């Protein structure tokens, strides 16, 4: 059985994570439908729809990244024995790719489902396709790569999880309540240009950070980490 197959079975075979995955997918699917009510009954501004497509979908990505390490068991199984694998001459880049793909799927699928639901009722096909094919893949792949490399390099993976939880909660809060607070205090609705700019800037920052993290990841550091 290949490492990639084992990683997928390890992740989606974990009942706790699978329940979280299904639960949040259903919640954000409902949010996708609920965005129609916000648009038609509350604000009546198409900019709201663009915000949900380009920006708010990131909150689900952050939420799924927070619950990805569903238990200590999945962390230990996912990253245990990495030093032994690398000692056999297995390519590091291939190992990282095989470990990040299951994470990518767990981040991308729920957020893309929400965007598809919004596309169906809003008929904003171009904006939806840009989000599905450009913004979300770059952000989710970047975060998956950063997550994988950070955990592989860290002698104490638990500290990484705590940092991820903190930034994820802060990001979700900002994306969820920031626009609401701005609208209630000033009456301003985040415009389409701002939504697109935020999504592109964030995707570029994540992509650049992921590239730098990958370049700093080497076999020697990972093997040394395994001796702690």
CORURCOR-V120410 format. One record per helix or strand of 2 or more residues. SS is the DSSP state (H for helix, E for strand). FROM is the first residue (numbers start at 1). LEN is the number of residues. If there is no record, write none. Layout:
ss=SS from=FROM len=LEN
ss=SS from=FROM len=LEN
This chain:
ss=H from=3 len=10
ss=H from=15 len=29
ss=H from=46 len=22
ss=H from=72 len=8
ss=H from=82 len=6
ss=H from=92 len=31
ss=H from=125 len=29
ss=H from=157 len=30
ss=H from=192 len=25
ss=H from=219 len=7
